[in-house]
């Protein structure tokens, strides 16, 4: 193969790899944005003193 054909062949191999990385990065950005907009709601968890008749606190 000539040098020009080798360069085209090498570029044609790298193009899908670069596109795959771009897609992965865009996917992560999308997931982080969605997670940032839908934050976890904090739910208070009672401690042992607040549990009262909790089955775990009474052996």
C-alpha distances in whole Angstrom, upper triangle without the diagonal:
4,7,8,6,7,10,11,10,12,15,15,16,18,20,22,23,24,26,28,29,30,32,34,35,36,38,40,41,42,44,45,47,48,50,51,53,55,56,58,62,64,66,69,70,73,74,76,79,78,78,81,81,78,77,75,78,81,80
4,5,5,6,9,10,11,12,14,15,17,19,20,23,24,24,26,28,29,30,32,34,35,36,38,40,41,43,44,46,47,49,50,51,53,55,56,58,62,64,67,70,70,74,75,77,80,79,79,82,83,79,79,77,79,82,82
4,5,5,6,9,10,10,12,14,15,17,18,21,22,22,24,26,27,28,31,32,33,34,36,38,39,40,42,43,45,47,48,49,51,53,54,56,60,62,65,67,68,72,72,75,78,77,77,80,81,77,77,75,77,80,80
4,5,5,6,9,10,11,12,14,16,17,20,21,21,23,25,26,27,29,31,31,32,35,36,37,39,41,42,43,45,46,47,49,51,52,55,58,61,63,66,67,71,72,74,77,76,76,79,80,76,76,74,77,80,80
4,5,5,6,9,10,10,12,14,15,18,19,20,21,24,25,26,28,29,31,32,34,35,36,38,40,41,42,44,46,47,48,50,52,54,57,60,62,65,66,70,71,73,76,75,75,78,78,75,75,73,75,78,78
4,5,5,6,9,10,11,12,14,17,17,18,20,22,23,24,26,28,29,30,32,34,35,37,38,39,41,43,44,45,47,49,50,52,56,58,61,63,64,68,68,71,74,73,72,76,76,73,73,70,73,76,75
4,5,5,6,9,10,11,12,15,16,16,18,20,21,22,24,26,27,28,30,31,32,34,36,37,38,40,42,43,45,46,48,50,54,56,59,61,62,66,67,69,72,71,71,74,75,71,71,69,72,75,74
4,5,5,6,9,10,10,13,15,15,17,19,20,21,23,25,26,27,29,31,31,33,35,36,37,39,41,42,43,45,47,49,53,55,58,61,62,65,66,69,72,71,70,74,74,71,71,69,71,74,74
4,5,5,6,9,10,12,13,15,16,18,19,21,22,24,25,27,28,30,31,33,34,36,37,39,40,42,43,45,46,48,52,54,57,60,60,64,65,67,70,69,69,72,72,69,69,67,69,72,72
4,5,5,6,9,11,11,12,15,16,17,19,21,22,23,25,26,28,29,31,32,34,35,37,38,39,41,43,44,46,50,52,55,57,58,62,62,65,68,67,66,70,70,67,67,65,67,70,70
4,5,5,6,9,10,10,12,14,15,16,18,20,21,22,24,26,27,28,30,31,33,34,36,37,39,40,42,44,48,50,53,56,57,60,61,64,67,66,65,69,69,66,66,64,66,69,69
4,6,5,7,9,10,11,13,15,16,17,19,21,22,23,25,27,28,30,31,32,34,36,37,38,40,42,44,47,50,52,55,56,60,61,64,66,65,65,68,68,65,65,63,66,69,69
4,6,6,7,9,11,12,14,15,17,18,20,21,22,24,26,27,28,30,31,33,34,36,38,39,40,42,46,48,51,54,54,58,59,61,64,63,62,66,66,63,62,60,63,66,66
4,6,5,6,9,10,11,12,14,15,17,18,20,21,23,24,26,27,29,30,32,33,35,36,38,40,43,45,48,51,52,55,56,59,62,61,60,64,64,61,61,59,61,64,64
4,5,5,6,9,10,11,12,14,15,17,18,20,21,23,24,26,27,29,30,32,33,35,36,39,42,45,47,50,51,55,56,59,62,60,60,64,64,61,61,59,61,64,64
4,5,5,6,9,10,10,12,14,15,16,18,20,21,22,24,26,27,28,30,32,33,34,36,40,42,45,48,49,53,54,56,59,58,57,61,61,58,58,56,59,61,61
4,5,5,6,9,10,11,12,14,15,17,19,20,21,23,25,26,27,29,31,32,33,35,39,41,43,46,47,51,52,54,57,56,55,59,59,56,56,54,56,59,59
4,5,5,6,9,10,11,12,14,16,17,18,20,21,23,24,26,27,29,30,32,34,38,40,43,46,47,50,51,54,57,56,55,59,59,56,56,54,57,60,60
4,5,5,6,9,10,10,12,14,15,16,18,20,21,23,24,26,27,29,30,33,36,39,41,45,46,49,51,53,56,55,54,58,58,55,55,54,56,59,59
4,5,5,6,9,10,10,12,14,15,17,18,20,21,23,24,26,27,29,30,34,36,39,42,43,47,48,51,53,52,52,55,55,52,52,50,53,56,56
4,5,5,6,9,10,11,12,14,15,17,18,20,21,22,24,26,27,29,33,35,38,40,41,45,46,49,52,50,50,54,54,51,51,49,51,55,55
4,5,5,6,9,10,11,12,14,15,17,18,20,21,23,24,26,28,32,34,37,40,41,45,47,49,52,51,50,54,55,51,52,50,52,56,56
4,5,5,6,9,10,10,12,14,15,16,18,20,21,23,24,27,30,33,35,39,40,44,45,48,50,49,49,52,53,49,50,48,51,54,54
4,5,5,6,9,10,11,12,14,15,16,18,20,21,22,24,28,30,33,36,37,41,42,45,47,46,46,49,50,46,47,45,47,51,51
4,5,5,6,9,10,11,12,14,15,16,18,20,21,23,27,29,32,35,36,40,41,44,47,46,45,49,50,47,47,45,47,51,51
4,5,5,6,9,10,11,12,14,15,17,18,20,23,26,29,32,35,36,40,42,45,47,46,46,49,50,47,48,46,48,51,52
4,5,5,6,9,10,11,12,14,16,17,18,21,24,27,29,33,34,38,39,42,45,43,43,46,47,44,44,43,45,48,49
4,5,5,6,9,10,10,12,14,15,16,18,22,24,27,30,32,35,37,40,42,41,41,44,45,42,42,41,43,46,47
4,6,5,6,9,10,10,12,14,16,18,22,24,27,30,32,36,37,41,43,41,41,45,46,43,44,42,44,48,48
4,5,5,6,9,10,11,12,14,17,21,23,26,30,31,35,37,40,42,41,40,44,45,42,43,42,44,47,48
4,5,5,6,8,10,11,12,14,18,21,23,27,28,32,34,37,39,37,37,41,41,38,39,38,40,43,44
4,5,5,6,9,10,11,13,17,19,22,25,27,31,32,36,38,36,36,40,41,38,39,37,39,43,44
4,5,5,6,9,10,14,17,19,23,26,28,32,34,37,39,37,37,41,42,39,41,39,41,44,46
4,5,5,6,9,12,15,18,21,24,26,30,32,35,37,35,35,39,40,37,38,37,39,42,44
4,5,5,6,9,12,15,18,21,23,27,29,32,34,32,32,36,37,34,35,34,36,39,40
4,6,6,9,12,15,18,21,23,27,29,32,34,32,33,36,38,35,37,35,37,40,42
4,6,10,12,15,18,21,24,28,30,33,35,33,33,36,38,35,37,36,38,41,43
4,7,9,12,15,19,21,25,27,30,32,30,30,33,34,32,34,33,34,38,39
4,6,9,12,16,18,22,24,27,29,27,27,31,32,30,31,30,32,35,37
4,6,9,12,15,18,21,24,26,24,24,27,28,26,28,27,28,31,33
4,6,10,12,16,19,22,23,21,21,25,26,24,26,25,26,30,32
4,6,9,13,15,19,20,18,18,22,23,21,24,23,23,27,29
4,6,10,13,16,17,15,15,18,20,18,20,19,20,24,26
4,6,9,13,14,11,12,15,17,16,18,18,18,21,24
4,6,10,11,9,9,13,15,12,15,14,14,18,20
4,7,8,6,6,10,12,10,13,12,12,15,18
4,5,5,6,10,12,10,13,11,10,14,16
4,5,5,8,10,8,11,9,7,10,13
4,6,7,10,10,13,12,9,12,15
4,6,9,9,13,12,10,13,16
4,6,5,9,9,8,10,13
4,6,9,10,8,9,13
4,6,9,7,7,11
4,5,5,7,10
4,6,5,7
4,6,7
4,6
4
